[in-house]
Amino acid sequence: MAQHWADFQYEIYLNGMTGAVPRLPTDLTRLEELAEHRLGPGPVGYVAGSAGDGGTARANRAALARRRIVPRVLRDVHERDLTTEVLGRTLPAPLALAPVGVLSIMHPDAETAAARAAAAQGVPYVLSSASSTPMEQVAEATGDAERWFQLYWGKDREVTRSFLARARAAGFSVLVVTLDTPLLAWRPRDLDQAYLPFVHGVGTANYFTDPAFQAGLAKPVHEDPNAAVLHFLGLFGDASHTWPDLAFLREHWDGPIVLKGVLHPDDARLAADAGMDGVVVSNHGGRQVAGSVAAADALPRVADAVGDRLTVLFDSGVRTGDDVFKALALGARAVLLGRPYVYGLGLDGQAGVEHVIRCLLAEFDLTLALSGHARPGTVTRSDLETDGTAAC
């Protein structure tokens, strides 16, 4: 019998017979406010903040909220199976943890705790290039669990080549290339605190342990950390990359490559033409372009353009189980969850991340069943309405 993620609610209720209640809210939209009260303004602002006045992040939530589910009844949903095929991998549910850097600012166990939580629940963990923990250490902590590597594609080809070789050797199976961050956006919450972890050497672990990066330094990192930071800042982003440059990544990575940050159907078509395996429809959670199109508004157009050629994934604005349902209905194969698990990490370490995963998938399982579906693959746009009309 397939696992029913929804059973988590009865686990909570039964534990309640002893007076126990969950350590964190089960409404994941409350985690940000809780984190604001418990954690420092710099770290919380870095995670919660967005580009400009935050309008793109609000638009992401509004675009999902505009879509309303139209439940169907008297369908057999007694036995459900959330298993999903993504990029040739069988996942227990259409979910992965999105790449989020510098997690040590939220909890000392950082990426290791998040990766262990994902492994414990069987969902892929996507490790950021800008992690606080070297990729090999994260791999060692998670054994044979499914893990993907996110690349910030910088100026130094030798460092990029080295990162890809290290990630493959450490068992990362999918390359996720973030394209929307060749430059850091104008982020007032960080600017007002003058808070950027990288200038303090936080979020640079993969770089500072990399032989190609070290070769560009006059002195070892520990002898002149400020010079290492400046070297990192000088090569982190590259605004000159164009579509033909993808051939370099394909040459040095023999697994699936997914391009993250695609919002226009023509860019999705170019990704397919370039031999890529997937795209993530994403505006970086509203962190990069103030005034950007909401990711959920871009999703159906991208799915229509390349859904038969590429694996279409989605992030930006996902907070609840019904958000996952809506993203699948709009054309995504699976979603990447970002900020909620980071708040869970900051509030309760690995256990907090597991709580977030279990809550999200329990709510999704219930939403799926109560809307008349036993499998994610049967959800379509006909299950949604937008402002009283069929979703587009």
JOLIN-V233350 format. One record per pair of residues at least 4 apart in sequence whose ideal C-beta (glycine too) atoms are under 7 Angstrom apart, sorted by the first residue. I is the first residue (numbers start at 0). J is the second residue. Records with the same first field share a line. If there is no record, write none. Layout:
I=J + J
This chain:
0=78
1=78 + 79 + 80 + 82
2=91
3=79 + 364
4=81 + 92 + 360 + 361 + 364
5=361 + 364 + 365
6=10
7=11 + 357 + 361
8=12 + 361
9=13
10=14
11=15 + 21
14=19
15=19 + 20
21=25 + 354
22=347
23=30 + 343 + 346 + 347 + 351 + 354
24=29 + 30 + 33
25=358
27=318 + 319 + 339 + 355 + 358 + 359
28=318 + 319
29=33
30=34 + 339 + 342 + 343 + 346
31=35 + 47 + 338 + 342
32=36
33=37 + 346
34=38 + 43 + 342 + 345 + 346
35=43
37=346
38=42 + 43 + 105 + 345
39=43
40=44 + 192
41=45 + 192 + 194
42=46 + 104 + 105
43=47
44=48 + 188 + 189 + 192 + 194
45=104 + 189 + 194 + 196
46=105 + 338 + 341
47=338
48=186 + 188 + 189
49=53 + 55 + 56 + 186 + 285 + 286
50=55 + 184 + 185 + 186 + 285 + 286 + 287 + 288 + 289
51=185 + 289 + 290
52=289
53=57 + 285
54=58 + 289 + 290
55=59 + 282 + 285 + 288 + 289 + 290 + 291
56=284 + 285
57=61
58=62 + 293
59=63 + 282 + 285 + 293 + 294 + 295 + 315 + 316
60=64 + 316
61=65 + 293
62=293 + 295 + 296 + 316
63=295 + 316 + 322 + 325
65=385 + 386
66=325 + 383 + 385 + 390
67=383 + 384
68=321 + 324 + 370 + 382 + 383
69=382 + 383 + 384
70=369 + 370 + 371
71=370 + 371
72=371
74=371
75=373
76=368 + 371 + 372 + 373
78=373
79=364 + 367 + 368 + 373 + 374
80=373 + 374
81=91 + 92 + 93 + 364 + 375
82=89 + 90 + 91
83=90 + 92 + 93 + 332 + 333 + 375
84=89
85=90 + 310 + 332 + 333
86=173 + 255 + 276 + 277 + 310
88=145
90=122 + 123 + 333
91=121 + 122
92=122 + 360
93=323 + 327 + 332 + 333 + 334 + 375
94=122 + 323 + 333 + 334 + 336 + 360
95=122 + 123 + 125 + 333 + 335
96=113 + 117 + 122 + 124 + 125 + 336 + 340
97=125 + 314 + 335 + 336 + 337
98=125 + 126 + 127 + 149 + 175
99=127 + 337 + 341
100=127 + 129 + 130 + 202
101=129 + 131 + 196 + 201 + 202
102=106 + 109 + 110 + 113 + 130 + 131 + 341 + 344
103=107 + 109 + 131 + 201
104=196 + 201
105=341 + 344 + 345
106=112 + 344 + 345 + 348
108=112 + 348 + 349
109=131 + 132
110=114 + 126 + 130 + 131 + 132 + 137
111=115 + 132 + 136 + 137 + 140
112=116 + 344 + 348 + 349 + 352
113=117 + 124 + 340 + 344 + 352
114=118 + 124 + 126 + 137 + 140 + 141 + 146
115=119 + 140 + 141 + 349
116=120 + 349 + 352 + 353 + 356
117=122 + 123 + 124 + 144
118=124 + 141 + 142 + 144
119=353
120=353 + 356 + 357
122=356
123=145 + 146 + 147
124=141 + 146
125=147 + 149 + 175 + 335
126=130 + 134 + 137 + 146 + 148 + 149 + 171
127=149
128=149 + 150 + 151 + 162 + 205
129=151 + 202
130=137 + 202 + 204 + 205
131=201 + 202 + 204
132=136 + 137 + 204
133=204 + 205 + 208
134=138 + 148 + 165 + 166 + 169 + 171 + 205
135=139 + 165 + 169
136=140
137=141
138=146 + 169 + 170
141=146
145=172
146=170 + 171 + 172
147=171 + 172 + 173 + 175
148=166 + 171 + 174 + 175
149=175 + 177
150=162 + 174 + 176 + 177
151=177 + 180 + 235 + 236
152=159 + 176 + 237 + 240
153=158 + 159 + 234 + 235 + 236 + 237
154=234 + 237
155=159 + 211 + 234
156=160 + 247
157=161 + 211
158=162 + 209 + 211 + 212 + 234
159=163
160=164 + 251
161=165 + 209 + 210 + 211
162=166 + 205 + 209
163=167 + 251 + 252
164=168
165=169
166=171
167=171
172=254
173=254 + 255 + 257
174=252 + 254 + 256 + 257
175=257 + 259 + 279
176=248 + 256 + 258 + 259
177=259 + 260
178=258 + 259 + 260
179=260 + 282 + 283 + 287
180=236 + 283 + 287
181=236 + 237 + 238 + 240
182=236 + 238
184=286 + 287 + 288
186=190 + 286
187=191
188=192
189=194 + 195
196=201 + 202
197=201 + 202 + 203 + 231 + 232
198=228
200=224 + 227 + 228
203=207 + 231
204=208
205=209
206=212 + 231
207=212 + 220 + 227
209=213
210=214
213=220
215=230
216=220 + 226 + 227 + 230
217=226
218=222 + 223 + 226
220=224 + 227
223=227
224=228
225=229
226=230
227=231
228=232
229=233
230=234
231=235
240=244
242=269 + 273
245=249 + 273 + 275
246=250
247=251
248=252 + 256
249=256 + 274
252=256
255=276 + 277
256=275 + 276
257=276 + 277 + 278 + 279 + 312
258=270 + 275 + 278
259=279 + 281
260=279 + 281 + 283
261=266 + 267 + 270 + 278 + 279 + 280 + 301
262=280 + 282 + 292 + 297
264=268 + 300 + 301 + 304
265=269
266=270
267=271 + 278 + 301 + 304 + 305 + 309
268=272 + 304 + 305
269=273
270=275 + 278 + 309
271=275 + 305 + 308 + 309
275=309
276=309 + 310
277=309 + 310 + 311 + 312
278=301 + 305 + 309 + 311
279=312 + 313 + 314 + 335
280=294 + 297 + 298 + 301 + 311 + 313
281=294 + 314 + 315
282=287 + 288 + 291 + 294 + 315
283=287 + 315
284=315 + 337 + 338
285=315
292=296 + 297
294=298 + 313 + 314 + 315 + 316
295=316 + 326 + 329
297=301
298=302 + 313 + 326 + 329 + 330 + 331
299=303 + 329 + 330 + 380 + 391
300=304
301=305 + 311
302=306 + 311 + 329 + 330
305=309 + 311
306=311 + 330
310=332
311=330 + 331 + 332
312=331 + 332 + 333 + 334 + 335
313=326 + 331 + 334
314=334 + 335 + 337
316=322
317=322 + 323 + 326 + 334 + 336
318=322 + 339
319=362
320=324 + 359 + 362 + 363 + 365 + 366
321=325 + 366
322=326
323=327 + 334 + 359 + 363
324=328 + 363 + 366 + 367 + 370 + 378
325=329 + 383
326=331 + 334
327=331 + 375 + 378
328=378 + 379 + 380 + 382 + 383 + 390
329=380 + 390
336=340 + 359
337=341
338=342
339=343 + 355
340=344 + 352 + 355 + 356
341=345
342=346
343=347 + 351 + 352 + 354 + 355
344=348 + 351 + 352
346=351
347=351 + 354
349=353
350=354
351=355
352=356
353=357
354=358
355=359
356=360
357=361
358=362
359=363
360=364
361=365
362=366
363=367
364=368
365=369
366=370
367=372 + 375
368=372
370=382
372=377 + 378
378=382
380=390
383=390
384=388 + 389 + 390
385=390 + 391
